[in-house]
């Protein structure tokens, strides 16, 4: 079974987000696990799917709004 990898552009397109968001998440230690080979960053399909599964929510928690 071949392992599927996404580069930053492909993953950003999958999630309809900016590639810069993925860069920021990597810097902050957030987002899915990734592999860095030299200067190339790739995301394994299994890590992407695991991260997606972790994001499933039943409801949004009650968070007090900041007063404007």
C-alpha positions in Angstrom: 0.0 0.0 0.0 1.7 3.2 -1.1 1.9 6.1 1.4 0.3 9.3 0.1 2.0 12.6 0.9 0.7 16.2 0.5 3.0 19.1 0.1 2.0 22.4 1.8 0.2 23.7 -1.3 -1.8 20.5 -1.8 -2.9 20.4 1.9 -3.8 24.1 1.9 -6.0 23.4 -1.1 -7.6 20.4 0.5 -8.6 22.5 3.5 -9.2 25.7 1.6 -6.7 27.6 3.8 -3.7 29.7 3.1 -0.3 27.8 2.8 1.0 30.5 5.3 -1.5 29.2 7.9 0.3 25.8 7.7 3.6 27.5 8.0 2.4 29.3 11.1 1.0 26.1 12.6 4.3 24.4 12.1 6.2 27.2 13.8 3.7 27.2 16.7 3.7 23.4 17.1 0.0 23.2 16.0 -1.7 21.4 13.1 -1.0 17.9 11.8 2.3 16.1 12.1 4.7 16.6 9.2 8.0 15.3 7.8 10.8 17.6 6.9 13.3 16.2 4.4 16.0 18.7 3.9 14.0 21.9 3.0 10.9 20.0 1.9 7.9 19.6 4.1 5.4 16.9 3.5 2.3 15.6 5.3 1.4 11.9 5.4 -2.3 11.2 4.5 -2.7 9.2 7.7 -1.5 12.2 9.8 -3.8 14.5 7.9 -6.8 12.2 8.5 -5.9 11.8 12.2 -5.8 15.6 12.6 -9.1 16.0 10.8 -10.7 13.4 13.1 -9.4 15.2 16.2 -11.2 18.4 15.0 -14.7 16.8 15.0 -16.9 18.6 17.6 -20.4 18.1 18.7 -20.9 21.7 19.9 -19.0 24.9 20.3 -18.1 25.5 24.0 -19.5 28.5 25.7 -16.7 31.1 25.5 -17.4 34.6 26.9 -17.2 37.2 24.2 -14.9 40.1 24.5 -16.9 43.4 25.0 -16.4 45.7 22.0 
